[in-house]
Amino acid sequence: MQDTILENKSETIASSSSTSAKPKLGFLGVGWIGRNRMEVIANNNAGEVAYVSDTAPQNAEEALKSAPNAKQVGSLEAMIHAPEVDGVVIATPSAFHAEQSTLALEAGKSVFCQKPLGRNAEETRRVVDAARKQNKLLGVDLSYRYTEAMQQVYKVVQSGELGQIYAIELVFHNAYGPDKAWFYEPKLSGGGCVIDLGVHLVDLALWTMNFPAVKEVNSHLYSKGKPISMAEGKVEDYATASIALETGTNIQLSCSWNLPAGQEAIISATFYGTEGGVALKNVNGSFYDFVAERYYGTKSERLSSPPDEWSGRAGVAWAERLAKGEGFNEEAEEFVKVAEVLDKIYGR
Ligand SMILES: NC(=O)c1ccc[n+]([C@@H]2O[C@H](COP(=O)([O-])OP(=O)(O)OC[C@H]3O[C@@H](n4cnc5c(N)ncnc54)[C@H](O)[C@@H]3O)[C@@H](O)[C@H]2O)c1
């Protein structure tokens, strides 16, 4: 793992429990993302895959093919009551994240959970409070922070060389929609493209700007071309939002599923300041390939280019921090701040 600018940004309290050099981990939910994160952690030698659990036994069996020494168990409870387990990696459908994370934390395990940590700010707050109370390391898979391109963008913004940053433009259009039914059920997903894709972008903008206070949020949500509100029991497949920060910076967000985008995906986060701009952008409609570009008036300079194996890096970083014995970190409050902005976008 590259030496990222993501580690040890704020106060860390050493965990009270002992941790081994290579933490023993339980993996709960090993579908598409869960299996990928498990394999990346194992391939990077950042953690030992001790347990695997999934309500679909065939998914657990598939996962065991790449973790032959792991034990398959029937539930989260079986993992969290195993004294040798240091942490639990959760990649179940979003509705379960907060409850499962809280259970694991209350049992004294550290947690790395898929985004969103909760379906709303209240759920998210509950998990963060449990991590604080137990002094356990809580990570969320905010995977785009760990792209090389975003690391470059972060460095430029943090250096101050862009002057006063007054505008941030965020875009995440996915020309496909999720292929699992629960994504379209607001009670299970917490929302549509905003909580699925927008969550990453809102996090990128606030993180890069050091999480300034949010003054005002206005938004428009659509489903199949018609304006909707969350109260209708539908999830949005297109959304725009304007987020005004107390610093005077304005954030414009657009995100969607199934947009006729002319390519598979359009993903970008662009920061404009009085002295220039910088952007993270996907290339050729790719979900995986990103560049960072620095803008000087009409001129542009490339700061980073693919290839970049970023998938799963956030989980590796969490496991490495766990191995060092890290406990609760104040950074976890950032998960609540992002969830609060999402609640405002949804008008709840
Ligand atoms: N960080 C990212 O960039 C990123 C990218 C994609 C998806 N995700 C998130 O990952 C999560 C999973 O998405 P996915 O596409 O892998 O879904 P998936 O359906 O492929 O995987 C979910 C797995 O959880 C299992 N499961 C369901 N309920 C369970 C329970 N109660 N206990 C244990 N296992 C259970 C399912 O059988 C399945 O194997 C979602 O919350 C999604 O938002 C994050």
The ligand as an ORCA input file, in Angstrom:
! r2SCAN-3c Opt
* xyz 0 1
  N     -17.151      1.131     -1.582
  C     -17.577      1.012     -2.806
  O     -17.051      1.658     -3.684
  C     -18.708      0.084     -3.103
  C     -18.916     -0.385     -4.398
  C     -19.970     -1.256     -4.617
  C     -20.827     -1.637     -3.581
  N     -20.610     -1.144     -2.338
  C     -21.513     -1.515     -1.211
  O     -21.288     -2.860     -0.852
  C     -22.472     -3.428     -0.314
  C     -22.711     -4.777     -0.973
  O     -22.919     -4.593     -2.361
  P     -22.673     -5.783     -3.405
  O     -22.879     -5.193     -4.752
  O     -21.426     -6.515     -3.100
  O     -23.934     -6.688     -3.062
  P     -24.052     -8.276     -3.213
  O     -25.516     -8.562     -3.206
  O     -23.223     -8.786     -4.352
  O     -23.406     -8.816     -1.868
  C     -24.055     -8.804     -0.621
  C     -23.810    -10.146      0.034
  O     -24.338    -10.116      1.354
  C     -25.046    -11.336      1.588
  N     -26.014    -11.086      2.662
  C     -27.241    -10.536      2.570
  N     -27.775    -10.387      3.795
  C     -26.857    -10.870      4.683
  C     -26.830    -10.989      6.095
  N     -27.839    -10.574      6.847
  N     -25.724    -11.547      6.657
  C     -24.697    -11.978      5.902
  N     -24.666    -11.882      4.550
  C     -25.733    -11.336      3.960
  C     -25.652    -11.678      0.241
  O     -25.985    -13.066      0.144
  C     -24.502    -11.303     -0.698
  O     -23.583    -12.359     -0.884
  C     -23.580     -2.410     -0.563
  O     -23.908     -1.762      0.622
  C     -22.972     -1.423     -1.552
  O     -23.452     -0.102     -1.359
  C     -19.580     -0.306     -2.084
*
